[in-house]
Amino acid sequence: MTRSFTPPTSLAHTHPSSMTFVSNDPKWWSYIDSQLLYSYWMVAAGVVVVYDWVLTIGQEIELIWGQRWSLMTVLYLVIRYIGTPYSVVNVLGNIRNYAANWTNVVMAAMLGVIMIARLHAMFQGSRTMLIFLVIIFLSVNISCVVLAAVGVKYIVPEELILSGMHMCGYGYEGDVKLLISMVWMLNTVWEVLALCLSVWIAVKHYRGLRRLGQSTGSTNGDCFRVLIQSHVLYFASFAGVSCFQFLHLSPAILNSTSIGVLTLDGTLNGLSVVQMFVLGPRLILSVREYHAKLVADSDADTSMKSIVFQEQCAYIN
C-alpha cells in the first residue's frame, strides 16, 4: 500500500507529454522524507528476510532440497525466494504499486493452499473438509483477484521531480480504497476461519487423547502442537498486519506525513513482508523439521509413532 499523491497546480507544473510533476517548493520536503523512510523500512524488511534465510539454509537444504519434490516443496521455494525481489521492487517506486499489489494477491493464494494442506492433515484427510475448504478458498481468492483487477485501474502513476529528486507518486481515483479494504476483509475472514477450525480440531483431538495409549497419544499430541504453534504465530502476524492496514485506509492517515503515521506505514510494510516471506515458509519448515527429528529418534518402540505422524501430515510433506 502506497500513499496517494495529489499535487496542487499552484506549486508545480506538469509536462503534458510525460505526466511528470515538477516542484521545488519546500512544502514537499515532508513527502520526500516519507518516501525515503518507506524505502528504509523496505530495505530493513528485506534484510530480515535474507537473515532468516541464512538462519534456515541448513534446514532448507536437508528438509526441502534433499527430499522428494511435492506441491509443498514448490510453494516453499516460491514464497521463500520471492521475498528479496519483492523488497527490491518496493524500493523502486516506478513499478512498486502494481507489482506489490499483485504479489500480495498471489502470495495470499499460495499461503492459503498451505493452510488447506495443514487443515486437511489435522482433520485426518477428511474429504468433506477438503471440499469445504477448497470452495471457501476459491470464493475468497477469485473475489480478491476481481477486486484487485478493478482497483488497479483506478491507480494513476505519476513521475515526480521534487527538489531535483526523481520518484514515483500515485493518485487514487474512484472507490479504490474501498476495494482494497474489501480484499483485506476477505483475506481476514479466510484466516479467521482457518484459525477457528485449527483450534476446534485441536481441542477435540486433545480431549480424545485420554482414550488413546501413551505412545500414540504422545505422538499425536506433538503433531498437533507443532501445527498449532506455527499457525497461531502466523495468524498473530496476519492479525497485526490487518489491523494496521485498516487503520492505514483512513483518509487522515493515508495523506499524512507525520512521524507517527510514517512509523505506522513502515511497520505495516515490514510486518507484511515478515508474515509472507518469513512465517509463511516456516509453516512448512516447522512440520518437516519435527518429522525429520521424529524419524531420526525412532527405534523399534517408536517406529509406530512415525507412521501415525506421517498419516496425519503426509499432505504437508
Disulfide bonds with the S-S distance in Angstrom:
none
